[in-house]
């Protein structure tokens, strides 16, 4: 929006650092640490705590498992009671597995790992203080400890809760920065907005759209809001009576009350109970409702109207619908109605795995840092996959999508490398028609890209659609080498560079950068003088060696001597490149007297390309009638080489297996068909070597005789083939 459409954007990010889930999790982590360190006083024996915690977790989350099932029997019982889920089937045969099955699998995994750890502890094969034990049982212990001691903690110490959120906020910012996401202009946190949120709720109450209950909570009056000619649940009208989602939006710690004027009314301010953080208010000590905090913080920064509000699609109802209602109730003046607080909502789709939303609660997620640290993804690769999806729809990370993203990145990468190379070697005779066609293709693509981005930011269409970036590159690639002018190449390359910079695919590079391409297409500067010398010498020797007359010793020596010495570079990371150049010149010179000079030089130049430079992360791409293209070794090049090596290895293995089978058949043919049955299994044979009696002297039956003759005929063929093969070997 800022760089392509040139909008003036102020980006505000609200951070919920206290809500029901955070309160519970913060308390649980605090209590677990106390429990493990022995800091909890008057608690039952550890064995009793573990047993009751496991039973409580199983009773709540896996109700089919009988009460009192011991840890050692848990696996067998679960596999019986939840056989379909364990097998990956759906609870409802009419639909595929989804979130419900994913939750059950998560609970099954938690119970099984916890049961195993408890059993190992009871058998003295695991220490309670060990990291393995704590990791495997904490999800079972946490809710139980909270049920026992949650209300006893000193909740005035807000660090019990904020220490948890600060850790994850820091991780979140590190991860999104690793993906090259822009930092927000403003960051707001609930714990820093206590007084402002109280004032916000008070004004809604003063505007007669909120009411207090006897416990000190304040609720939003939906009926009063609608009676004033306002509309509620505009984002998802069909969900306004979804009690399950309404209850989830209120939070598990919300007190049940009969004083609500309507079951759909939601909390603006919650009375705090023991073990919950609180702030002073006119209604008594309490804390913000989940929805009100975003309204108060965003309104403080952006005022009475926001252009764009974003969030996950799961937040549309009730969270964003409630935000809309309470914010408009706040900004309404007496006698007014229909104040529009947000002009546009952008609800993002979710990443999914096997049909289930990727989420922390389902434990079916991979963090950004894990994906990047494993080396299976790069920040650019992840962004490309996201851009190939639809921001407003779900993205299923499939093998096909990953391959599509990799192919797109490789195509753009190759384009930049070849375009820069072409600009370094301008065409002396560009073709007018080819240039006009490419200029028209560029204009057509620019118009199509703007149309696609105007169509709800359709980045997939921009990248891989008709008249998108990929098609423009294909059009460029199909042009005849040497037919395109530098101006045309530069205009296409600069425009594509600007677009990938706008999409955040090139680090912090500006869309207005004069540099063509993105990071990773150049070899290190320190390597260039050495590698360019290697490449130049290699091109000369290879060209002569492949010619009809071949390479002469004189030409070899002349070419080596023509390569100027590169001044020594004292930097340690230059030594490997220096070594390649020095070794190449020395080895080439040593071949001067070789009887098969051209063949020896071609073998050496292949090794320089495939081993020496490759090990320096540099590849020389040989081209017909052109100098080799110097490029860094990319993940795609490594994958292509690995694939080639795997195919060659499979080919060799298949050949070896065929030879082994042929040898086995040949060895089997060594035995004469006349002797094959002369074993202790039989006691008499005819003149053809066919058994007539078995070992006990009983006559061979007709059916068995028929089978023996058939086997002998087959062996006769093998034996004759063996005789022929051996005769051929003797003659040769």
N, C-alpha and C positions, 0 to 999 in steps of 0.2 A: 504493500500500500504506500509506503514512504518512497521507495525508490522507483517503482514502475509507474504508479498513478500520481506520484508527487503530492500525496496528502500530508498534512501536518498532523502527526500522530503523537498523542501523549498516552503512554502505556502504563496503566496502574494495575498492580498485582496485589490482590487481597490474600493474606495468609491466615487460615483458621488455625490458630495455635491453642485453642481450647474449645472443645465440644464434648458431647457425651462419650464418644469413642476414645478421644484423647485422654479424658479424665480417667476412664477405666483402665486404659493401657498404661498410662503414667503411674497410676496407683499400683497396678499389678507388677510392673517392673521394679518399683520401689520396694514393694513387699517381698518380691522374690529375692532381691539382693539382701534384704534383712533376714529372710528365712535361711538362705544359704550361709550367711555369716554368723548365724546364731543370735541375731539381734532382736528377734521376736520373742517376747516374754510370754510365759504361760501358754505356749502352744502344745498341742498333743504330741506324742512321740512321732518321729519322722515316718515310721512304718505306717502308722495309722493315718497320717496326713496323706501319704502317697496312695494308700488303698482307697480312702474315701474320695480323694480327688479324681482318681481313675474311674471309680464307680459313678460319681456325679457327672463326669464328662460323657461317659458312655450312655448313661440314662437320658441325658439331654439330647445328644447328637446321634446316637445309634440305638434307638429304642427297641429294636428287634433283638438285641443281645440281652440275654437274661441277666437280672441283677445277681451280683455275687460271682460272676464268671472270673476265675483266677487268671492272672496274666499269662500263665503257660498254656491255657486253653483258648485264649482270645483269638488267635489266628484261625484256628479250625472253626470256631463258632461264627466268626465274621464271614468267612468264605462260604459257610452254609447259608447264613441268613441274608447275606447281600451278594449272592452269587452273580446275579445279573450285572450289578454295578461293577463288581470286581472284573467281570469279563468284558467290560466296556459297553454294555448294552444300556438301553434307555429304561427308565422306570415306567414310561408310557410307550407301548409298542407303536403308537400312531405318530410318534415324532422321534427325531434323532436325539442322542444325548446332548445335554446343555448344562446350564449353570447348576441345576439341582443335583445332577449326577456328579458334577465337578466338586460340589461342596461335600457330598457324601464321600467321595474318594479322598478328599482332603482330611475329613474326620477319621476315615479308616486308616489312612497313613499315620495320622497323629497317634491314634490309639495303639496301633501295632508297634510303632517305634517306641512309644512310651512303655508299653507292656513288656517289650523285650528288654529295655533298659532296667526296669524294675526287677524283672526276673534275674537278670545278670547281677544286679546289686544284691538281691537276696541270696544268690549262690556265691557271693564274695568274689565275683569275677569282674566287678566294676566298682569304682569308688564314687561315693555320692558327690565328692568335690570335683570329679573329673568333668572336663568340658563336654565329652560325649554324653554323659548322663544328663547334664543340665540342658543341653540342646534338645535332647529327645523327650524330656519330661516337662519342660517349662510350659508348653501350651496346655498341658493337663493341669499343672499346679496353679498357673496364673489365675484362672477364674475361681478356683476353690479358695485360694488364699485371700482373694478380694472379697469373697462372700463372708469369710471369717473376720477379716481385719480392715476391710476397705473403709468402714465408717469411723475407724479409730485414728486415722492419720491426721496430722496437723495440716489441713488444707490451706491454711493461711500462707504456707510456704509454697508459693507458686512455682518454684524451681522444680518441684516434684513432677510437674506437668511440662513446663517449658524446656527442661533439660532434654526431654524426649523430642519435642517439636523442633528445637534448635538444631539437634543432630540431623534430623531428616530434612530440615530446610537447607542446611549447609550441603548435604549430599545432593539434594535436588538441584541446587544452583550449580554445583560442580558438574553434574550430569548434563544439564541443558546447555551449559557453556561448552562442554565437550562436543555437543552436537551443533555448536555454532549458533545457538539461539540468542537473540538479542536480550540484554538485560532490561528489566522494566525501568521506566523513569521514576516511578514511586512504588514503594513496598509498604503495605499497611499490615499490622498484626492486631488481632483481637485484644490481646492482653495489654496493648498500649492504648486502647480506645475505650476503656471502661466508662469514664465520665461522659464522653460524646455519645456512646450508645444509650446510656441512661437518658440523656437529653432527647435523643431521637425517639425513644419509646414514649417519653412524657408528652412530646408534641402530638404523636399519633393518638395517645389517650385524650389529650386536650381537644383534638379534632373529632373526638367521639367515634373513633374507629378501633379503640382498644378498651379493655375492661380488666379490672383487677379481681382476683379470686382471694378467698380468705387465707390461703397459705402464703400470699405475697407474690404470686405469679401474675403476669399480665398476658392476656390473650388478644389476638386480632379478631375483630368482629366482622366476619365475612358478610353476613346479612346486612349490617349497617353500611358496609362499603358498597354492596350492590344496590341497596335501597337509595343510595346517593347517585344513582345512574352510572356507576362504574362497573367494570367487567372483571370477574375473577376467573382464573385458570384459562387465560387466553392462549397460552402456549400449547397446552394439552387439554382441551375441554373434555375429552372423553375420559380423562383420568381423575376428574375432580372428586369422584366418590370412591376412589381406590383406597380403601382403608389400610391395606397393607403398606402401601407406599407412604401414606400420610403418617402412619405410626413410625415407619423407619425414619421419616423426616423429623419427627419429634425427638427421637433418640430414646435409648433404653432406660435412661435415668429419669425421664420425665415422670413426675408424679401423676397418678391417675386421679381425676377429679370429676365430680358430678356437677360442678358449677359452670362448665363450659356451656355457652348458649347454643352451640352447634357442635356436633362431633368433628366437623371439619375445621373449626377454629384452631389456630396454631399459636404456639408460645412465642411471644415477643421477649419476655423476660421470665426466667425460671427462678423460683425460690430454691436456694441451695440447702442441701441436707448435709449432715456430718460427712466429712471425707470429700467434699466438693469445694472447689475454689469459689470465692464470692467477692462482690464489690458492693459498696453501700449504694442504696437507692431510696427513693421516697416510699417504696413498697416493702422495704426491708432488704437485708443482705441477700444477694442473688447473683445470677450470671446471665449473659445474653442467650437468647434462643439462637438456634443455628442460623436461621435465615436473616435475622436482623443485623448481624454483624457486617455482612457484605453491603447491605443497604447504607448503613451509617458510614462505613469507611469510604465507599465509592462516592457517596454524596458529598462527603467532606472534601474529597480531592477534585471531583468533577462537577459538582453542583447539581442543579435540578434536572439536567438531561444528559444522557450518555449516548454517544453515537453507536457504539458497538459493545455488547456484553458477550463474553464467550465462556465456555465451559463444556464439560462432557454431556452427551445426550441424556445420560441418566439423571442429570440435574434439572432437566426441563420442568418436571413435576415431581415433587411439590416445591423444590427449592427455589427455582427461578420464578415460578408463578407466585410464590409467596413473597419473594423479593419485590417483584413488580407491584403487587398489591400494597404492601406496607410502605414502599418508597413513594408511590403515588398518593397514598393516604397522608404521608408526611408532608409532601410538597403542595397538596391541595390547600387552597385558601377557602375560607368559609363561603359556601354558596357555589363553589366551582365543582366541576367534575371532569373526568376523562383527561387528567394530566398524563402526558406520555413521558415516562421516565427513561425508557430505552427505545432507540429507533430501530436497532437491528440486534437480534440474537444470533450468534454463530455457535451452534451446538456440534461438538466434534464427535465423530464416531470412535469406536473403541478398537484397539488391537485385540484379536481373538486367536485362540489356539484350539483347534478341533471343535469349533462352534461355541466355545465358552469365552466370555470376556476375560482378558488378561487382568488380573487384579491381585492385590496383596491379600485380600480376605480369602481368596480361593487358593492362594499359594501356587499359582500356575504361571508365575511371571519370571522373566529374566530381566535383571536390571540393566540399564544402559552401560554402567561401568563393567558389568560382567561380560556383556556382549562385546564391548570394545577391548577389554583386557585379554579375552581369549583369542583375539586376532581374527575371529570369523567375520567381524564387521569392522568397518571404518565409519567415522562420522559422516563422510560423504555418502558411503553406501547406504547407511540407514536413512539419511535424508532423501536419497533418490527413491528408495522403496516407499517412503511415506508420500512423496510427491506423485508417485505413480498410482497411489490410492486416491480415494475421494475423501477429502477432509471431513465431510459431513456424514460419511457412511462408515461401516465397519471395514477394517483391513485384516484379512486373514493372511498371516505370513506363511505362504505356501512355497513349495519348491519352485513352482512356475514363476511366482512373483519375484523371488530372489534371483532366478536366472534372468528374468526380464530386466531387472535393475542392473545386474552385472553386465549384461550385454549392452545396455544403454550407456553405462559408464565407460565401457571399453571402446565403444564406437566414438563417443565424444573425445575420449583421450587420444585415440588414433588420429582423429581429425585435427586436433590441436597440434600434435607432433608433426603431422604431414604439412599442415598449413604453415607452421613456422619454418620448416625446412624449405618449402616452396618459396617463401618470402626471402630466404637467404640465398636462393638461386633463381632470380627473376627470369621469367620467360622472355627471350628476345623477340619472339614472333607470336604474341597472343592472338587467338582467334576471335574476331569481332562478334560473330554470332553466338559462340559459346559464352562469351562474357555477357552479352545482352540477355541470354537465356538465364544465366545465373543471377544477374541483377534483378530480373523480373521474379525469379523464384524467391529471392530474398525479400522483396517487397510483399509478395503474396504471403510469405511466412510471417512477416511482421504484422500484417493485417489479421491473419488467422490467430496469432498469439494474443493480440489485444482482444479479439472477439472472445477467445476462450477464457481469458482472465476476467473479462467482464461478465462471463457466464458463471458466476459463483466460484471464481478462482479455480477453473478447471485445469489444474496443472498437468494432469495425465494427458489431456489433449495437446497441451503445449509441448510436451516431451515426446510423445509417441503417436499422436494423432495425425490425421491427414493434414498436410501442410504444417506439421510441427517441426521441432528441431531435428529429429531423427531423419525425417524425409528430406529436409534441406541438405543435411550432410550426405545422404545417399545421392542426391542430385549433383552435389559437388564432386563426390567420388567417381561418378560416372563420366565426368568430363575428361577429355583426353589430356594426358600429362603434357605439360608445357603449353597448353592452349589458353590458360587463364592468366590474366594480368595481375600484377601485385595489388593494384587498387581494389579489384574485385575480391581477391583472397582476403585482403585486409578488412574490407567492409563486412564480409560475412563472419570472419573470425572475431572481430571486435564486437559485433552484435551478439554472437553466441556467448562470448566471454562475459559481456554485460549481463546477459540473462542468467547465466549460471551463478554469477556473483550476486545478483538479486535474490536468487533462490538459496543463497547461503551455502553453495557447494564449493566455495573457494576461500575458506577461512574468513578473515576480516577484510578481504579485498573489496574495494569500492566498485560500484557499478560503473563509475566514470574512469576506472583504471585504464591507463594507456597500454598496459601489458596484455599481450594476447595469451589466452589459455589459463589453465588453473595449476595449482601446485602439483608436483609429482611428474611433470612431463619433461623436466630437464635433469641431466646428470649433474652432480655437484660441480660447482665452479672450479674447485681445486683439481678435479679430475680432467677437465676439458683439454688442457694443452697436451697431456699424455695420451688420452684416448683418441683425440683427433689425429695425432701423429700415428698411433697404432692403426686407426681406421684407414688413413691415407695410404700407408705402406701396404697394408693388407689388400686394399682395392687394387693397387698397382700390380702386386705379385699375383694375386688371384686372377686378374684379367689376362695377364700374359700366360699364366699356367693353363688357362682354359682355352687359349687361342689355338688355332690349327697348328702353328709351328712350335708351340710350347715355350716355356721359359728357358732362357739361356743363363749360364753362370754369370756372364758379363752383365746382363740385364738385372739379375738378382743383386749383384754387388753395387751397381749404379743406383738402383732403387733404395737400397739400405743406406748408402752414403748420402743420398739426397735428403734424407730425413734429418733435419737439424736437431742438434742436442737441445733438450728442454732443460732450462736451468733447474738445479736441485731446489726442491722445496723442503724446508726444514720442518714443516708441520707433519706430525706423525701419521695423520690420516691420509697423507699424499703418497706414502711409501708404497702401498699396494699397487697404485697406478703406475708409479715410476718403475716398479719391478716388472710389470707386464710389458712395458715398452722395451726395457733393457733386455729382458729374456727373449722377446720376439726378435729383436735385431740380432742378438747373439745366435739364437737357434737357426734363424734364416741363413745367416752367414755360414754356419757350420755345415749347411747342406749343399754348399757350392759344388763339391765334388761328387754329389750323389748321382748314381747312374740313372735313377728315375727321378730327376729333379722336379719336374712339374707335379708328379703324383705326391712326392714328399712335401712340397710346398702347400698343395691343396689340403693335405692332411693336417699340416701345421696351422693353416689359416682357419680350418674348421675348429680345431682345438682352442685357438685363441678366442673365437666367437662363443663356443659352447661351454668352455670350462673356465679359462683364465679370466675373461671379462665378466662372464656370468657370475662367477664367484665374487666379483666386485659390484654386483647388482647393476651391471650394464650389459645391454644386448645390442649387437649389430645386426640390423635387418637387411639382408642382401636384396638388391633390386637389379633387374635387368637393365643394362646400359646406363646405370646411375650409381653414384656413390652409395655405399651402405648407409642406412639411416641409423644414427646413434640415438639410443633411447634407454631410459631406465628400465630395469626389470620390474614389471608390475605383478600384482596378484594374478591377473588374468594370464599373463605370459607363463607364470609358474604353473598355473592350473593346466594350461595347454600342454606344457612340456611334461607334466606329471601324467596327463592323460595319454600322451604319445608313448611315454615310457611304460605305462601300465598296459597299453595295447600291445606293445612290442614284447613285453614280458609274458603276457597271456599267449601271444603267438608262439614264442619260444617254448613255453610250457606245453602248449598243444602239440607242437612239433616233437618235443621230447617224449610226450605220451604216445604219439603215433609210432615213433621209432621203438619205444619200449614194447608196445603191443606187437609190432612187426617182428621184433627180436624174439618175443615170447612165442609167436606163431612159428617162426623159423626154427627155434630150439625144439619146439614140440614136433616139428617135421623130421628131426634127426632120427627119431625112433621109426624103424621099419614097420609097416603095417603087418608084415608076416610075423613079427615078434611081439606086437603090442599086447597080446593076450596070454603070452607065455609067463604066467605068474602062478603063485601058490593058490590062487582063487579057483584054478581049474586043474584037472588031472589028465586030460586027453585032448588032442587037437587033430584036425584033418590036415591034408597036405597044403591047404591054403592058410593055415594058422588059425582057423576058426575053432574055438573050443567045442568039444563034443560031450564032455562030462565035467561036472563041477568037482570041487575038492573031495567030496564024499563018494564020487564015482557015479552019481546019478546023472542020467542023460539030460542034456540041455533041451528045454522045451522049444517048440517051433516058434513061439512068439519071441522068446529070448534070442533064439538063433537069428531071427529076422533083424532084431535090434543090433546084435553084434556085427552082422554083416554091414549094416548101415554105418556104424561107427568105424569099421575097418575101411570102408570106401572113402570116408572123409579123411582118415589118416593117410590113406594111400596118396591122395592129392597133395597133402601137406609134405609127405616124404618125397614125392617126385619133384615138388617145387624146391625143396631143400637140396636135392641132388643137383638140380639145374643151377641153383644159385651158387653152390660150391664149385661146380664145374666152371662157371663164368669167372669166379674169383681166381681159380687156378690159371685159366687162360689169360686173364688180364695181368 
